[in-house]
Amino acid sequence: MRNAVLIDDADNVVVAIEPISAGSPVAYVNRKGESFELVAADDVPLYHKVARRPIAKGEAVVKYGEYIGLTTQDIVSGAHVHTHNCMSTDGLRAAEEVDHD
């Protein structure tokens, strides 16, 4: 049964539509209706992001087909993607505003 949503096929994360426990399947479909499944590496709260594939440190996080943040560490497939391993674009803009050398 599907427990995550892929918004855009370009996304490297899916959104949990129910809490997902580490070791449980993360099941979703793409826009063509093809089913995919991976294993949750962490507990993932409702409406939080899960990595669809490994995402390298410094790589963009893409959700809704849009760049929403930058990873602060390597993230494995199935990992919870949130503030502990990702900086939002708002955080990047704030850092740029402070650094005016």
N, C-alpha and C positions, 0 to 999 in steps of 0.2 A: 504494500500500500504506500502511496506517495506521502512523504512527510516533509518535503522541501519543495520550494518553487524556484525555477530558473526564469528570470525575467527576460533576459536577452541572451541569445546564443554566444555573444561576445563576452559575457560575464565570466569571471574566474571564481565567483562565489555563488552559492545558492542561499536562499533564506529558509530557515526552519519554520514550518507552520505548526509545529508542536515541539515540546521539549524532546531532545534526542540524547540518549545516554551513550557514553563512550563505548565503543565496541558494537554498537547497533548499526543497522543499515541506514544510509541516507539515500532515499529514493526520490527521483524527480524525472520529469520529461522535458525534452527540448521543444522548440516551436514546431518541429516536424512531427511531434507526437512520439518520438523514440524514447524509450525508457532507459534510465541509467541508474546505477547504484554504486555507492562507495561505502566505506566503513568509517564511522565517526571516530576520530582520534581522541576527542575530548567530549565532555558533557557540553551540550549546546542549548542555551535557553531559547524559549519561544521567540521568534522573529529575529534571531541573531543569524549571523553569516557563517557559512561553512565553506572551506576551500574546496573547489571542484578538482583541483590539481595542485601539485607543489607550486608555491609562489616564493620566489627568491627575495631575500632582503633587498630593499630598495625598489622593488617592482611595484607597479601600480595595482591597486585593487579596483576591479571593474564590477559595478553593479548598475542595473538599468541601462547597460551599454555605455555608461559614463564612468570616468575616472573619479573615484570618491576618496581615495587615500593612497598612502604609500606604506608598504610594509617596513617594520622596524627590525625584523628578524626573519630568518627563513621559516616558512610555514609549510607543513606537510599536508598532503591531500587528506581531507576529512577533518582538519583542525578547525576549531572555533576561531573566527577572525573577528577581533574586537580591539579595544583600546590597549590591551596588553601586548599586541603584536602589529598594530596598524595605527598610523597617524592620519587623522582626517584631513581633507583639503582645507578645512577651516583652521586647523592647527598649523598647517604649512603657511597659510596666508598670515596668521598672527606672528609666526616666527619671522617671516619676511618683513613685516611692518616694524618689528623691533630692531632688526639688523639693517641700519641705514648707513653703513660706513662708506 
